[in-house]
Amino acid sequence: MSQLTNIGRHRHSGIEYLIQVQSFATDFAYIDKKDYKQLRQDNKVEMNIEELRRFEENNNIPPLAPNIKEQINKLFEQ
Protein backbone atom coordinates (compact mmCIF):
# COMPACT_ATOMS: atom_id res chain seq x y z
CA MET A 1 0.00 0.00 0.00
CA SER A 2 1.12 3.54 -0.71
CA GLN A 3 -0.37 6.71 0.71
CA LEU A 4 0.22 10.30 -0.39
CA THR A 5 -1.14 13.39 1.35
CA ASN A 6 -0.96 16.85 -0.15
CA ILE A 7 -2.04 19.95 1.76
CA GLY A 8 -1.97 23.37 0.18
CA ARG A 9 -3.70 26.56 -0.80
CA HIS A 10 -4.97 27.42 -4.28
CA ARG A 11 -2.92 30.25 -5.72
CA HIS A 12 -5.79 32.38 -7.06
CA SER A 13 -8.78 31.64 -4.84
CA GLY A 14 -6.94 31.09 -1.56
CA ILE A 15 -9.01 27.97 -0.81
CA GLU A 16 -7.14 25.46 1.32
CA TYR A 17 -7.23 21.84 0.22
CA LEU A 18 -6.23 18.40 1.38
CA ILE A 19 -5.81 15.62 -1.16
CA GLN A 20 -5.16 12.12 0.07
CA VAL A 21 -4.46 9.24 -2.29
CA GLN A 22 -4.12 5.61 -1.32
CA SER A 23 -3.03 2.95 -3.76
CA PHE A 24 -2.85 -0.79 -3.42
CA ALA A 25 -0.75 -3.09 -5.60
CA THR A 26 -2.96 -5.80 -7.05
CA ASP A 27 -0.77 -7.03 -9.88
CA PHE A 28 2.88 -6.70 -10.82
CA ALA A 29 4.49 -6.55 -14.22
CA TYR A 30 8.15 -6.10 -15.03
CA ILE A 31 9.55 -4.32 -18.07
CA ASP A 32 13.08 -3.51 -19.09
CA LYS A 33 14.60 -0.03 -18.93
CA LYS A 34 14.21 0.66 -22.67
CA ASP A 35 10.47 -0.12 -22.58
CA TYR A 36 10.06 1.97 -19.44
CA LYS A 37 11.65 5.02 -21.07
CA GLN A 38 9.46 4.60 -24.15
CA LEU A 39 6.31 4.34 -22.01
CA ARG A 40 7.25 7.54 -20.18
CA GLN A 41 7.73 9.40 -23.46
CA ASP A 42 4.46 8.08 -24.87
CA ASN A 43 2.49 9.11 -21.78
CA LYS A 44 3.75 12.69 -21.45
CA VAL A 45 0.54 14.58 -22.04
CA GLU A 46 -0.51 17.98 -20.75
CA MET A 47 -4.27 18.14 -20.17
CA ASN A 48 -6.54 20.77 -18.72
CA ILE A 49 -9.28 19.82 -16.26
CA GLU A 50 -11.96 19.36 -18.93
CA GLU A 51 -9.73 17.02 -20.97
CA LEU A 52 -8.99 15.02 -17.82
CA ARG A 53 -12.72 14.68 -17.11
CA ARG A 54 -13.38 13.47 -20.67
CA PHE A 55 -10.48 11.00 -20.37
CA GLU A 56 -11.96 9.75 -17.10
CA GLU A 57 -15.36 9.16 -18.70
CA ASN A 58 -14.00 7.59 -21.91
CA ASN A 59 -11.78 5.13 -20.01
CA ASN A 60 -14.35 4.11 -17.37
CA ILE A 61 -12.25 5.43 -14.50
CA PRO A 62 -14.30 5.27 -11.29
CA PRO A 63 -15.53 8.66 -10.08
CA LEU A 64 -14.01 10.36 -7.05
CA ALA A 65 -15.86 10.60 -3.79
CA PRO A 66 -18.29 13.55 -3.87
CA ASN A 67 -16.49 15.52 -1.14
CA ILE A 68 -13.13 15.23 -2.96
CA LYS A 69 -14.72 16.12 -6.29
CA GLU A 70 -16.28 19.21 -4.68
CA GLN A 71 -12.89 20.37 -3.39
CA ILE A 72 -11.25 19.86 -6.80
CA ASN A 73 -14.06 21.81 -8.48
CA LYS A 74 -13.43 24.69 -6.07
CA LEU A 75 -9.79 24.75 -7.11
CA PHE A 76 -10.70 25.27 -10.76
CA GLU A 77 -13.42 27.87 -10.26
CA GLN A 78 -12.52 31.33 -11.49
Protein Blocks (a to p, Z undefined) as FASTA:
>chain_A
ZZdddddddfklopacddddddddfbdcdddfklmmmmmmmmmccddfklmmmmmmmnop
acddfklmmmmmmmmpZZ
